[in-house]
Amino acid sequence: MITANEVTLLIKQSIPDAQIDVKDLGGGDHLEVNVVSAKFNGLTLVQQHQLVYGALKNELKTETIHALALTTSTPH
């Protein structure tokens, strides 16, 4: 099981300006994550998601995070 705080810290290591909202959808390994960052400017949605997946690669590989519903955007 991984905490929302741990997920936030991992993402912030790769995307320091990110505003992150993490919700546990059940069991501690099914998460919904919303990430807003200026670093996403000019990137496709796939590229934005790849940045976040990269930050969480170990947790996804080991299935500490089994399912991830991810939303990314730039600040308004």
CNS distance restraints for C-alpha pairs under 8 A (distance, minus, plus):
assign (resid   1 and name CA) (resid  27 and name CA) 7.56 0.50 0.50
assign (resid   1 and name CA) (resid  28 and name CA) 4.96 0.50 0.50
assign (resid   1 and name CA) (resid  29 and name CA) 5.80 0.50 0.50
assign (resid   1 and name CA) (resid  64 and name CA) 5.95 0.50 0.50
assign (resid   1 and name CA) (resid  65 and name CA) 7.60 0.50 0.50
assign (resid   2 and name CA) (resid   6 and name CA) 6.47 0.50 0.50
assign (resid   2 and name CA) (resid   7 and name CA) 7.13 0.50 0.50
assign (resid   2 and name CA) (resid  28 and name CA) 6.10 0.50 0.50
assign (resid   2 and name CA) (resid  29 and name CA) 6.76 0.50 0.50
assign (resid   2 and name CA) (resid  64 and name CA) 6.55 0.50 0.50
assign (resid   2 and name CA) (resid  65 and name CA) 7.28 0.50 0.50
assign (resid   3 and name CA) (resid   7 and name CA) 6.45 0.50 0.50
assign (resid   3 and name CA) (resid  28 and name CA) 7.24 0.50 0.50
assign (resid   4 and name CA) (resid   8 and name CA) 6.16 0.50 0.50
assign (resid   4 and name CA) (resid  22 and name CA) 5.50 0.50 0.50
assign (resid   4 and name CA) (resid  23 and name CA) 7.07 0.50 0.50
assign (resid   4 and name CA) (resid  24 and name CA) 7.60 0.50 0.50
assign (resid   5 and name CA) (resid   9 and name CA) 6.19 0.50 0.50
assign (resid   6 and name CA) (resid  10 and name CA) 6.23 0.50 0.50
assign (resid   7 and name CA) (resid  11 and name CA) 6.28 0.50 0.50
assign (resid   7 and name CA) (resid  22 and name CA) 7.57 0.50 0.50
assign (resid   7 and name CA) (resid  56 and name CA) 7.59 0.50 0.50
assign (resid   8 and name CA) (resid  12 and name CA) 6.09 0.50 0.50
assign (resid   8 and name CA) (resid  20 and name CA) 6.31 0.50 0.50
assign (resid   8 and name CA) (resid  21 and name CA) 7.85 0.50 0.50
assign (resid   8 and name CA) (resid  22 and name CA) 7.48 0.50 0.50
assign (resid   9 and name CA) (resid  13 and name CA) 6.32 0.50 0.50
assign (resid  10 and name CA) (resid  14 and name CA) 7.18 0.50 0.50
assign (resid  10 and name CA) (resid  55 and name CA) 5.98 0.50 0.50
assign (resid  10 and name CA) (resid  56 and name CA) 6.64 0.50 0.50
assign (resid  11 and name CA) (resid  15 and name CA) 5.89 0.50 0.50
assign (resid  11 and name CA) (resid  16 and name CA) 7.64 0.50 0.50
assign (resid  11 and name CA) (resid  18 and name CA) 7.69 0.50 0.50
assign (resid  11 and name CA) (resid  52 and name CA) 6.41 0.50 0.50
assign (resid  11 and name CA) (resid  55 and name CA) 5.33 0.50 0.50
assign (resid  11 and name CA) (resid  56 and name CA) 7.01 0.50 0.50
assign (resid  12 and name CA) (resid  16 and name CA) 4.41 0.50 0.50
assign (resid  12 and name CA) (resid  17 and name CA) 7.04 0.50 0.50
assign (resid  12 and name CA) (resid  18 and name CA) 6.26 0.50 0.50
assign (resid  13 and name CA) (resid  55 and name CA) 7.46 0.50 0.50
assign (resid  14 and name CA) (resid  51 and name CA) 7.62 0.50 0.50
assign (resid  14 and name CA) (resid  52 and name CA) 7.91 0.50 0.50
assign (resid  14 and name CA) (resid  55 and name CA) 5.97 0.50 0.50
assign (resid  15 and name CA) (resid  37 and name CA) 7.41 0.50 0.50
assign (resid  15 and name CA) (resid  39 and name CA) 7.18 0.50 0.50
assign (resid  17 and name CA) (resid  37 and name CA) 6.05 0.50 0.50
assign (resid  17 and name CA) (resid  38 and name CA) 7.30 0.50 0.50
assign (resid  17 and name CA) (resid  39 and name CA) 7.77 0.50 0.50
assign (resid  18 and name CA) (resid  35 and name CA) 6.20 0.50 0.50
assign (resid  18 and name CA) (resid  36 and name CA) 5.49 0.50 0.50
assign (resid  18 and name CA) (resid  37 and name CA) 4.63 0.50 0.50
assign (resid  18 and name CA) (resid  38 and name CA) 7.71 0.50 0.50
assign (resid  19 and name CA) (resid  35 and name CA) 5.71 0.50 0.50
assign (resid  19 and name CA) (resid  36 and name CA) 5.09 0.50 0.50
assign (resid  19 and name CA) (resid  37 and name CA) 6.50 0.50 0.50
assign (resid  20 and name CA) (resid  33 and name CA) 7.03 0.50 0.50
assign (resid  20 and name CA) (resid  34 and name CA) 5.69 0.50 0.50
assign (resid  20 and name CA) (resid  35 and name CA) 4.70 0.50 0.50
assign (resid  20 and name CA) (resid  36 and name CA) 6.58 0.50 0.50
assign (resid  21 and name CA) (resid  33 and name CA) 5.69 0.50 0.50
assign (resid  21 and name CA) (resid  34 and name CA) 5.14 0.50 0.50
assign (resid  21 and name CA) (resid  35 and name CA) 6.69 0.50 0.50
assign (resid  22 and name CA) (resid  31 and name CA) 6.83 0.50 0.50
assign (resid  22 and name CA) (resid  32 and name CA) 5.79 0.50 0.50
assign (resid  22 and name CA) (resid  33 and name CA) 4.59 0.50 0.50
assign (resid  22 and name CA) (resid  34 and name CA) 6.60 0.50 0.50
assign (resid  23 and name CA) (resid  31 and name CA) 5.67 0.50 0.50
assign (resid  23 and name CA) (resid  32 and name CA) 5.06 0.50 0.50
assign (resid  23 and name CA) (resid  33 and name CA) 6.43 0.50 0.50
assign (resid  24 and name CA) (resid  28 and name CA) 5.83 0.50 0.50
assign (resid  24 and name CA) (resid  29 and name CA) 7.40 0.50 0.50
assign (resid  24 and name CA) (resid  30 and name CA) 6.10 0.50 0.50
assign (resid  24 and name CA) (resid  31 and name CA) 4.75 0.50 0.50
assign (resid  24 and name CA) (resid  32 and name CA) 6.46 0.50 0.50
assign (resid  25 and name CA) (resid  29 and name CA) 7.96 0.50 0.50
assign (resid  25 and name CA) (resid  30 and name CA) 5.22 0.50 0.50
assign (resid  25 and name CA) (resid  31 and name CA) 5.30 0.50 0.50
assign (resid  25 and name CA) (resid  32 and name CA) 6.63 0.50 0.50
assign (resid  26 and name CA) (resid  30 and name CA) 5.60 0.50 0.50
assign (resid  26 and name CA) (resid  31 and name CA) 7.50 0.50 0.50
assign (resid  28 and name CA) (resid  65 and name CA) 7.81 0.50 0.50
assign (resid  29 and name CA) (resid  63 and name CA) 7.59 0.50 0.50
assign (resid  29 and name CA) (resid  64 and name CA) 5.97 0.50 0.50
assign (resid  29 and name CA) (resid  65 and name CA) 4.49 0.50 0.50
assign (resid  29 and name CA) (resid  66 and name CA) 5.18 0.50 0.50
assign (resid  29 and name CA) (resid  67 and name CA) 6.52 0.50 0.50
assign (resid  30 and name CA) (resid  65 and name CA) 6.31 0.50 0.50
assign (resid  30 and name CA) (resid  66 and name CA) 5.79 0.50 0.50
assign (resid  30 and name CA) (resid  67 and name CA) 4.61 0.50 0.50
assign (resid  30 and name CA) (resid  68 and name CA) 6.05 0.50 0.50
assign (resid  31 and name CA) (resid  65 and name CA) 7.28 0.50 0.50
assign (resid  31 and name CA) (resid  67 and name CA) 6.20 0.50 0.50
assign (resid  31 and name CA) (resid  68 and name CA) 5.02 0.50 0.50
assign (resid  31 and name CA) (resid  69 and name CA) 6.22 0.50 0.50
assign (resid  32 and name CA) (resid  68 and name CA) 5.81 0.50 0.50
assign (resid  32 and name CA) (resid  69 and name CA) 4.55 0.50 0.50
assign (resid  32 and name CA) (resid  70 and name CA) 5.99 0.50 0.50
assign (resid  33 and name CA) (resid  68 and name CA) 7.15 0.50 0.50
assign (resid  33 and name CA) (resid  69 and name CA) 6.18 0.50 0.50
assign (resid  33 and name CA) (resid  70 and name CA) 5.02 0.50 0.50
assign (resid  33 and name CA) (resid  71 and name CA) 6.31 0.50 0.50
assign (resid  34 and name CA) (resid  70 and name CA) 5.98 0.50 0.50
assign (resid  34 and name CA) (resid  71 and name CA) 4.71 0.50 0.50
assign (resid  34 and name CA) (resid  72 and name CA) 5.81 0.50 0.50
assign (resid  35 and name CA) (resid  70 and name CA) 7.85 0.50 0.50
assign (resid  35 and name CA) (resid  71 and name CA) 6.30 0.50 0.50
assign (resid  35 and name CA) (resid  72 and name CA) 4.82 0.50 0.50
assign (resid  35 and name CA) (resid  73 and name CA) 6.51 0.50 0.50
assign (resid  36 and name CA) (resid  40 and name CA) 7.97 0.50 0.50
assign (resid  36 and name CA) (resid  72 and name CA) 5.76 0.50 0.50
assign (resid  36 and name CA) (resid  73 and name CA) 4.88 0.50 0.50
assign (resid  36 and name CA) (resid  74 and name CA) 5.24 0.50 0.50
assign (resid  36 and name CA) (resid  75 and name CA) 6.01 0.50 0.50
assign (resid  37 and name CA) (resid  41 and name CA) 7.88 0.50 0.50
assign (resid  37 and name CA) (resid  72 and name CA) 7.90 0.50 0.50
assign (resid  37 and name CA) (resid  73 and name CA) 6.56 0.50 0.50
assign (resid  37 and name CA) (resid  74 and name CA) 5.06 0.50 0.50
assign (resid  37 and name CA) (resid  75 and name CA) 6.13 0.50 0.50
assign (resid  38 and name CA) (resid  74 and name CA) 5.31 0.50 0.50
assign (resid  38 and name CA) (resid  75 and name CA) 6.14 0.50 0.50
assign (resid  39 and name CA) (resid  74 and name CA) 7.64 0.50 0.50
assign (resid  40 and name CA) (resid  44 and name CA) 7.97 0.50 0.50
assign (resid  40 and name CA) (resid  48 and name CA) 5.77 0.50 0.50
assign (resid  40 and name CA) (resid  73 and name CA) 6.85 0.50 0.50
assign (resid  40 and name CA) (resid  74 and name CA) 5.85 0.50 0.50
assign (resid  41 and name CA) (resid  74 and name CA) 6.25 0.50 0.50
assign (resid  43 and name CA) (resid  47 and name CA) 5.73 0.50 0.50
assign (resid  43 and name CA) (resid  48 and name CA) 6.16 0.50 0.50
assign (resid  44 and name CA) (resid  48 and name CA) 6.24 0.50 0.50
assign (resid  45 and name CA) (resid  49 and name CA) 6.21 0.50 0.50
assign (resid  45 and name CA) (resid  72 and name CA) 7.38 0.50 0.50
assign (resid  46 and name CA) (resid  50 and name CA) 6.10 0.50 0.50
assign (resid  47 and name CA) (resid  51 and name CA) 6.41 0.50 0.50
assign (resid  48 and name CA) (resid  52 and name CA) 6.78 0.50 0.50
assign (resid  48 and name CA) (resid  72 and name CA) 6.58 0.50 0.50
assign (resid  49 and name CA) (resid  53 and name CA) 6.04 0.50 0.50
assign (resid  49 and name CA) (resid  70 and name CA) 7.36 0.50 0.50
assign (resid  49 and name CA) (resid  71 and name CA) 7.93 0.50 0.50
assign (resid  49 and name CA) (resid  72 and name CA) 6.88 0.50 0.50
assign (resid  50 and name CA) (resid  54 and name CA) 5.86 0.50 0.50
assign (resid  51 and name CA) (resid  55 and name CA) 6.46 0.50 0.50
assign (resid  52 and name CA) (resid  56 and name CA) 6.48 0.50 0.50
assign (resid  53 and name CA) (resid  57 and name CA) 5.65 0.50 0.50
assign (resid  53 and name CA) (resid  60 and name CA) 7.94 0.50 0.50
assign (resid  56 and name CA) (resid  60 and name CA) 6.15 0.50 0.50
assign (resid  57 and name CA) (resid  61 and name CA) 5.93 0.50 0.50
assign (resid  58 and name CA) (resid  62 and name CA) 6.09 0.50 0.50
assign (resid  59 and name CA) (resid  63 and name CA) 5.86 0.50 0.50
assign (resid  59 and name CA) (resid  64 and name CA) 4.88 0.50 0.50
assign (resid  59 and name CA) (resid  65 and name CA) 5.49 0.50 0.50
assign (resid  60 and name CA) (resid  64 and name CA) 6.17 0.50 0.50
assign (resid  60 and name CA) (resid  65 and name CA) 5.07 0.50 0.50
assign (resid  60 and name CA) (resid  66 and name CA) 6.42 0.50 0.50
